[in-house]
Amino acid sequence: MSRKGVLTCGYIGFGNLGDEAVHHGLVGVLRAQLPEQPIRVMSGSPEQSQRSFGCEAVPRMQMRAVWQAMRSSSLFILGGGSLFQDVTSVRNSVYYGLMAMMARHAGCKVLWSGQGIGPIRREWLGRWIAALATQADSVMLRDSESAQLLSTFGYQKALVGADLAFLMPSEPAQAQSTLFGVAPRITPSLNDGFWQLLMQVLSTKLPEHGLTPFYIAMQPNEDAPLCQRLHEQLPGELLTDALTASQLIEAFGRCQSMLAVRLHAMILGASCGLPAVGIGYDPKVSALWQPSFPELLVTPQDISRLKIENALDALFADVAGYSARVRDFSLQQRELAQRMLHQQLSAVV
C-alpha cells in the first residue's frame, strides 16, 4: 500500500477552543514543513473540523475509518493538550494510548508533540503511559514538569518544548482598552466560595481602574453557564458562542488585561501581549506561569481575598510592563515549539 501524509490525533471536534488552537498550531507547522504531504485530522465532529482546518477529517470513533487512515499515512502525531491524565477520566488516556498502539501496528511513525502529562493518580496508568512513550519515535512534552512526571514512571528521554497553541497567529492587545477579560471554568478544585470571593474582589478592583469585565467562554458548552452567572453578579460583556480559536484571539486582543482559569486562555492571551492573573487549579497552569510570573499566580492551596487582591494589584501597577514581558515570553515559547517540532519532523520524514 502506498503511504503518504500525516494523521493527527487530539481532543478535536468537542468545542474546546483551547485544544482546537493547539491543533491549528500543529497543522500550520505541518503545512509549512511538509507542503506535499496530505494532512488528516481525527475528530469528534469531522465536518466541522474539515471546515476549520481545511483538510480531511476522520471520525475518531469509527475504527474502520481510523484504521484506513492509519494505513494510508506514514506519520501519526498525538497532538498537544492534556491527553494523558486521569483527573477527568481514565478512559481518555486509554483511548489515546490505544490509538498510538494502533498507529504503530499499522506501520506509522509515531510522534508525541507538545504533550502534557498529568496529573496521574494511578500508578499502573503512569507505568503504562511511560511504556507507550518507549514505543514512540519521538516524545516532545510541553513543559519540564510533564517530563519530570513521566520520568518518575520510567521514561527519561522526552524532549521539552512548549505548548503548540503558541504557534497560533495573534493580535496585539489594546493597551488603552477598558475591558478586563475573565476566562473561567468549572472544576472541583474551585468551589462556589471561590467564585463568590473572586466576584467580591473584582467588584471592588475593576471600578477602581475604570475596567469592565469581559467574560469569555473557552469551551462554550461548559463555560457559558458560569460566564452568565458571573455576568449577572457583575455586568459586563459576554462571549459565549465562539466557534473558532481565531474568534477567541480577536476577543483577547480587545482586552487590556485578564484573569484566566483555563490554560489556553493564558497562552492565547500571552500571544496577544495580554498580561493575566492565572488561577492554578491544575499543575499545568502553575507550570506555565510559576517560572516567569509567580506574583500573578493564585493556586487553590493559598486562595484568599488578600492573595487575589495582591495578584491583581501587582498586575494593575504595571500593565504595560507585564504586557511587554508576556509578549517576549510568548515569542520565546513560540520559537521553542517551532524548533522542537521541526526537530521531531526532520528526524522521521
C-alpha positions as a Python dict, from the first residue, in 0.01 Angstrom:
ca = {
    (1, 'M'): (0, 0, 0),
    (2, 'S'): (128, 347, -90),
    (3, 'R'): (170, 562, 220),
    (4, 'K'): (172, 939, 226),
    (5, 'G'): (62, 1200, 471),
    (6, 'V'): (15, 1275, 838),
    (7, 'L'): (-268, 1167, 1065),
    (8, 'T'): (-312, 1381, 1377),
    (9, 'C'): (-500, 1289, 1692),
    (10, 'G'): (-611, 1504, 1986),
    (11, 'Y'): (-919, 1631, 2168),
    (12, 'I'): (-1063, 1775, 1848),
    (13, 'G'): (-1424, 1834, 1750),
    (14, 'F'): (-1567, 1875, 2100),
    (15, 'G'): (-1591, 2253, 2125),
    (16, 'N'): (-1282, 2305, 2342),
    (17, 'L'): (-1128, 2601, 2162),
    (18, 'G'): (-802, 2573, 2355),
    (19, 'D'): (-741, 2226, 2213),
    (20, 'E'): (-852, 2350, 1872),
    (21, 'A'): (-588, 2623, 1896),
    (22, 'V'): (-323, 2362, 1978),
    (23, 'H'): (-415, 2168, 1666),
    (24, 'H'): (-422, 2480, 1449),
    (25, 'G'): (-66, 2544, 1559),
    (26, 'L'): (35, 2188, 1474),
    (27, 'V'): (-136, 2187, 1133),
    (28, 'G'): (23, 2521, 1044),
    (29, 'V'): (373, 2385, 1103),
    (30, 'L'): (295, 2064, 915),
    (31, 'R'): (178, 2263, 612),
    (32, 'A'): (492, 2478, 618),
    (33, 'Q'): (741, 2195, 668),
    (34, 'L'): (566, 1916, 473),
    (35, 'P'): (380, 2105, 199),
    (36, 'E'): (337, 1800, -25),
    (37, 'Q'): (204, 1573, 249),
    (38, 'P'): (-175, 1543, 293),
    (39, 'I'): (-297, 1605, 648),
    (40, 'R'): (-578, 1411, 812),
    (41, 'V'): (-731, 1503, 1148),
    (42, 'M'): (-915, 1261, 1376),
    (43, 'S'): (-1220, 1443, 1507),
    (44, 'G'): (-1540, 1405, 1707),
    (45, 'S'): (-1709, 1641, 1456),
    (46, 'P'): (-1550, 1563, 1118),
    (47, 'E'): (-1749, 1809, 906),
    (48, 'Q'): (-1677, 2097, 1141),
    (49, 'S'): (-1307, 2006, 1164),
    (50, 'Q'): (-1278, 1977, 787),
    (51, 'R'): (-1407, 2334, 756),
    (52, 'S'): (-1191, 2459, 1043),
    (53, 'F'): (-860, 2301, 942),
    (54, 'G'): (-912, 2280, 567),
    (55, 'C'): (-807, 1917, 547),
    (56, 'E'): (-957, 1569, 556),
    (57, 'A'): (-1121, 1480, 888),
    (58, 'V'): (-1168, 1123, 1011),
    (59, 'P'): (-1445, 1026, 1258),
    (60, 'R'): (-1242, 927, 1560),
    (61, 'M'): (-1481, 661, 1695),
    (62, 'Q'): (-1527, 478, 1365),
    (63, 'M'): (-1240, 234, 1395),
    (64, 'R'): (-1257, 111, 1037),
    (65, 'A'): (-1214, 466, 907),
    (66, 'V'): (-938, 533, 1161),
    (67, 'W'): (-755, 215, 1063),
    (68, 'Q'): (-779, 300, 694),
    (69, 'A'): (-641, 648, 764),
    (70, 'M'): (-354, 499, 961),
    (71, 'R'): (-276, 250, 687),
    (72, 'S'): (-274, 535, 432),
    (73, 'S'): (-49, 763, 640),
    (74, 'S'): (324, 746, 702),
    (75, 'L'): (319, 954, 1021),
    (76, 'F'): (85, 959, 1323),
    (77, 'I'): (104, 1253, 1566),
    (78, 'L'): (-54, 1270, 1908),
    (79, 'G'): (-104, 1645, 1913),
    (80, 'G'): (-71, 1860, 2220),
    (81, 'G'): (-303, 1905, 2514),
    (82, 'S'): (-352, 1710, 2834),
    (83, 'L'): (-426, 1379, 2666),
    (84, 'F'): (-261, 1163, 2933),
    (85, 'Q'): (-416, 1232, 3274),
    (86, 'D'): (-671, 1068, 3500),
    (87, 'V'): (-843, 1365, 3663),
    (88, 'T'): (-1132, 1392, 3417),
    (89, 'S'): (-1131, 1023, 3321),
    (90, 'V'): (-900, 725, 3275),
    (91, 'R'): (-1082, 647, 2951),
    (92, 'N'): (-925, 942, 2768),
    (93, 'S'): (-572, 824, 2845),
    (94, 'V'): (-659, 469, 2744),
    (95, 'Y'): (-816, 587, 2419),
    (96, 'Y'): (-513, 792, 2312),
    (97, 'G'): (-274, 518, 2418),
    (98, 'L'): (-463, 262, 2212),
    (99, 'M'): (-464, 496, 1911),
    (100, 'A'): (-85, 527, 1934),
    (101, 'M'): (-56, 148, 1956),
    (102, 'M'): (-287, 103, 1657),
    (103, 'A'): (-87, 353, 1453),
    (104, 'R'): (236, 170, 1532),
    (105, 'H'): (75, -161, 1436),
    (106, 'A'): (-48, -2, 1112),
    (107, 'G'): (311, 85, 1023),
    (108, 'C'): (314, 459, 1101),
    (109, 'K'): (597, 652, 1257),
    (110, 'V'): (460, 785, 1587),
    (111, 'L'): (529, 1126, 1745),
    (112, 'W'): (401, 1284, 2064),
    (113, 'S'): (417, 1660, 2009),
    (114, 'G'): (354, 1936, 2266),
    (115, 'Q'): (208, 1679, 2502),
    (116, 'G'): (114, 1750, 2863),
    (117, 'I'): (138, 1468, 3116),
    (118, 'G'): (-71, 1455, 3431),
    (119, 'P'): (-199, 1474, 3685),
    (120, 'I'): (-177, 1096, 3713),
    (121, 'R'): (-300, 943, 4038),
    (122, 'R'): (-293, 577, 3936),
    (123, 'E'): (48, 412, 3939),
    (124, 'W'): (-46, 150, 3679),
    (125, 'L'): (-160, 419, 3437),
    (126, 'G'): (162, 613, 3471),
    (127, 'R'): (368, 300, 3408),
    (128, 'W'): (158, 216, 3102),
    (129, 'I'): (196, 567, 2959),
    (130, 'A'): (573, 551, 3010),
    (131, 'A'): (580, 214, 2832),
    (132, 'L'): (383, 367, 2543),
    (133, 'A'): (635, 650, 2524),
    (134, 'T'): (916, 399, 2467),
    (135, 'Q'): (730, 278, 2157),
    (136, 'A'): (707, 626, 2003),
    (137, 'D'): (971, 750, 1759),
    (138, 'S'): (993, 1081, 1947),
    (139, 'V'): (824, 1233, 2253),
    (140, 'M'): (813, 1611, 2294),
    (141, 'L'): (639, 1747, 2603),
    (142, 'R'): (516, 2100, 2659),
    (143, 'D'): (687, 2163, 2994),
    (144, 'S'): (957, 2030, 3222),
    (145, 'E'): (703, 1929, 3487),
    (146, 'S'): (544, 1685, 3241),
    (147, 'A'): (889, 1545, 3160),
    (148, 'Q'): (969, 1504, 3529),
    (149, 'L'): (641, 1324, 3595),
    (150, 'L'): (690, 1088, 3302),
    (151, 'S'): (1044, 1024, 3426),
    (152, 'T'): (912, 908, 3764),
    (153, 'F'): (718, 637, 3579),
    (154, 'G'): (1024, 520, 3388),
    (155, 'Y'): (1064, 726, 3068),
    (156, 'Q'): (1358, 969, 3070),
    (157, 'K'): (1412, 1050, 2701),
    (158, 'A'): (1145, 1314, 2645),
    (159, 'L'): (1226, 1639, 2467),
    (160, 'V'): (1093, 1952, 2637),
    (161, 'G'): (927, 2205, 2409),
    (162, 'A'): (625, 2429, 2452),
    (163, 'D'): (250, 2427, 2408),
    (164, 'L'): (162, 2426, 2038),
    (165, 'A'): (-110, 2689, 2092),
    (166, 'F'): (175, 2943, 2099),
    (167, 'L'): (202, 2879, 1724),
    (168, 'M'): (-139, 3039, 1655),
    (169, 'P'): (-138, 3380, 1479),
    (170, 'S'): (-213, 3656, 1731),
    (171, 'E'): (-343, 4010, 1755),
    (172, 'P'): (-188, 4279, 1979),
    (173, 'A'): (-384, 4360, 2293),
    (174, 'Q'): (-530, 4710, 2316),
    (175, 'A'): (-335, 4893, 2585),
    (176, 'Q'): (-600, 5167, 2612),
    (177, 'S'): (-889, 4923, 2635),
    (178, 'T'): (-1124, 4932, 2933),
    (179, 'L'): (-1208, 4560, 2904),
    (180, 'F'): (-1075, 4310, 3157),
    (181, 'G'): (-1100, 3953, 3029),
    (182, 'V'): (-1231, 3678, 3256),
    (183, 'A'): (-1191, 3320, 3127),
    (184, 'P'): (-1341, 3082, 3387),
    (185, 'R'): (-1403, 2711, 3403),
    (186, 'I'): (-1591, 2479, 3636),
    (187, 'T'): (-1356, 2247, 3822),
    (188, 'P'): (-1382, 2055, 4152),
    (189, 'S'): (-1082, 2242, 4294),
    (190, 'L'): (-1270, 2575, 4274),
    (191, 'N'): (-1594, 2569, 4473),
    (192, 'D'): (-1876, 2824, 4490),
    (193, 'G'): (-1694, 3001, 4770),
    (194, 'F'): (-1406, 3080, 4534),
    (195, 'W'): (-1633, 3235, 4272),
    (196, 'Q'): (-1814, 3442, 4534),
    (197, 'L'): (-1483, 3564, 4671),
    (198, 'L'): (-1348, 3640, 4325),
    (199, 'M'): (-1653, 3843, 4228),
    (200, 'Q'): (-1632, 4041, 4552),
    (201, 'V'): (-1272, 4131, 4470),
    (202, 'L'): (-1343, 4214, 4104),
    (203, 'S'): (-1645, 4425, 4205),
    (204, 'T'): (-1404, 4644, 4400),
    (205, 'K'): (-1088, 4634, 4191),
    (206, 'L'): (-1223, 4677, 3838),
    (207, 'P'): (-1413, 5004, 3906),
    (208, 'E'): (-1100, 5140, 4077),
    (209, 'H'): (-917, 5107, 3746),
    (210, 'G'): (-1204, 5200, 3517),
    (211, 'L'): (-1235, 4847, 3379),
    (212, 'T'): (-1535, 4644, 3264),
    (213, 'P'): (-1534, 4261, 3280),
    (214, 'F'): (-1544, 4068, 2953),
    (215, 'Y'): (-1646, 3707, 3021),
    (216, 'I'): (-1504, 3468, 2762),
    (217, 'A'): (-1614, 3104, 2733),
    (218, 'M'): (-1323, 2893, 2607),
    (219, 'Q'): (-1542, 2582, 2591),
    (220, 'P'): (-1892, 2726, 2542),
    (221, 'N'): (-2089, 2411, 2628),
    (222, 'E'): (-1917, 2402, 2969),
    (223, 'D'): (-1817, 2762, 3042),
    (224, 'A'): (-2117, 2959, 2913),
    (225, 'P'): (-2346, 2899, 3216),
    (226, 'L'): (-2071, 3008, 3455),
    (227, 'C'): (-1997, 3316, 3244),
    (228, 'Q'): (-2368, 3404, 3251),
    (229, 'R'): (-2380, 3362, 3629),
    (230, 'L'): (-2075, 3583, 3683),
    (231, 'H'): (-2215, 3840, 3441),
    (232, 'E'): (-2532, 3861, 3648),
    (233, 'Q'): (-2327, 3941, 3957),
    (234, 'L'): (-2100, 4194, 3785),
    (235, 'P'): (-2235, 4300, 3444),
    (236, 'G'): (-2001, 4344, 3150),
    (237, 'E'): (-1954, 4198, 2804),
    (238, 'L'): (-2003, 3832, 2713),
    (239, 'L'): (-1862, 3595, 2453),
    (240, 'T'): (-2028, 3257, 2498),
    (241, 'D'): (-2075, 3140, 2141),
    (242, 'A'): (-1728, 3150, 1982),
    (243, 'L'): (-1684, 2879, 1721),
    (244, 'T'): (-1315, 2913, 1637),
    (245, 'A'): (-986, 2979, 1814),
    (246, 'S'): (-939, 3282, 1588),
    (247, 'Q'): (-1252, 3440, 1735),
    (248, 'L'): (-1106, 3393, 2081),
    (249, 'I'): (-781, 3561, 1980),
    (250, 'E'): (-979, 3852, 1841),
    (251, 'A'): (-1162, 3878, 2175),
    (252, 'F'): (-840, 3869, 2377),
    (253, 'G'): (-699, 4139, 2151),
    (254, 'R'): (-981, 4369, 2264),
    (255, 'C'): (-875, 4348, 2629),
    (256, 'Q'): (-623, 4537, 2840),
    (257, 'S'): (-552, 4252, 3085),
    (258, 'M'): (-729, 3946, 3219),
    (259, 'L'): (-786, 3679, 3482),
    (260, 'A'): (-775, 3324, 3349),
    (261, 'V'): (-853, 2981, 3486),
    (262, 'R'): (-817, 2792, 3158),
    (263, 'L'): (-459, 2727, 3049),
    (264, 'H'): (-512, 2815, 2685),
    (265, 'A'): (-678, 3143, 2772),
    (266, 'M'): (-346, 3238, 2933),
    (267, 'I'): (-150, 3112, 2633),
    (268, 'L'): (-361, 3279, 2364),
    (269, 'G'): (-376, 3594, 2575),
    (270, 'A'): (1, 3594, 2619),
    (271, 'S'): (41, 3561, 2242),
    (272, 'C'): (-151, 3889, 2214),
    (273, 'G'): (65, 4051, 2482),
    (274, 'L'): (-224, 4029, 2727),
    (275, 'P'): (-99, 4005, 3088),
    (276, 'A'): (-304, 3781, 3315),
    (277, 'V'): (-357, 3671, 3671),
    (278, 'G'): (-368, 3293, 3648),
    (279, 'I'): (-569, 3067, 3877),
    (280, 'G'): (-361, 2749, 3913),
    (281, 'Y'): (-646, 2500, 3951),
    (282, 'D'): (-427, 2240, 3777),
    (283, 'P'): (-48, 2183, 3779),
    (284, 'K'): (-34, 2267, 3408),
    (285, 'V'): (-137, 2627, 3481),
    (286, 'S'): (124, 2662, 3754),
    (287, 'A'): (386, 2502, 3527),
    (288, 'L'): (326, 2775, 3270),
    (289, 'W'): (313, 3081, 3497),
    (290, 'Q'): (522, 2999, 3807),
    (291, 'P'): (871, 3028, 3648),
    (292, 'S'): (814, 3375, 3498),
    (293, 'F'): (517, 3535, 3675),
    (294, 'P'): (481, 3384, 4023),
    (295, 'E'): (333, 3704, 4164),
    (296, 'L'): (46, 3674, 3913),
    (297, 'L'): (-38, 3315, 4008),
    (298, 'V'): (-301, 3211, 4264),
    (299, 'T'): (-326, 2842, 4350),
    (300, 'P'): (-612, 2662, 4529),
    (301, 'Q'): (-378, 2592, 4821),
    (302, 'D'): (-336, 2962, 4904),
    (303, 'I'): (-661, 3118, 4782),
    (304, 'S'): (-767, 3410, 4995),
    (305, 'R'): (-909, 3754, 4935),
    (306, 'L'): (-567, 3903, 5011),
    (307, 'K'): (-387, 3672, 4767),
    (308, 'I'): (-626, 3757, 4482),
    (309, 'E'): (-608, 4127, 4561),
    (310, 'N'): (-227, 4121, 4573),
    (311, 'A'): (-206, 3948, 4236),
    (312, 'L'): (-444, 4197, 4075),
    (313, 'D'): (-264, 4491, 4238),
    (314, 'A'): (68, 4368, 4101),
    (315, 'L'): (-83, 4339, 3754),
    (316, 'F'): (-256, 4678, 3755),
    (317, 'A'): (55, 4851, 3890),
    (318, 'D'): (245, 4780, 3567),
    (319, 'V'): (15, 4663, 3289),
    (320, 'A'): (244, 4798, 3017),
    (321, 'G'): (550, 4631, 3167),
    (322, 'Y'): (376, 4298, 3204),
    (323, 'S'): (239, 4325, 2852),
    (324, 'A'): (592, 4356, 2714),
    (325, 'R'): (713, 4069, 2931),
    (326, 'V'): (435, 3827, 2834),
    (327, 'R'): (486, 3916, 2467),
    (328, 'D'): (856, 3829, 2498),
    (329, 'F'): (765, 3513, 2689),
    (330, 'S'): (519, 3414, 2418),
    (331, 'L'): (775, 3468, 2141),
    (332, 'Q'): (1027, 3252, 2327),
    (333, 'Q'): (768, 2977, 2370),
    (334, 'R'): (666, 3004, 2005),
    (335, 'E'): (1026, 2971, 1887),
    (336, 'L'): (1081, 2676, 2119),
    (337, 'A'): (768, 2497, 1996),
    (338, 'Q'): (867, 2556, 1633),
    (339, 'R'): (1224, 2439, 1686),
    (340, 'M'): (1135, 2121, 1871),
    (341, 'L'): (854, 2028, 1633),
    (342, 'H'): (1088, 2089, 1338),
    (343, 'Q'): (1346, 1865, 1506),
    (344, 'Q'): (1090, 1588, 1550),
    (345, 'L'): (964, 1604, 1193),
    (346, 'S'): (1313, 1623, 1043),
    (347, 'A'): (1411, 1304, 1226),
    (348, 'V'): (1127, 1091, 1087),
    (349, 'V'): (1030, 1237, 747),
}
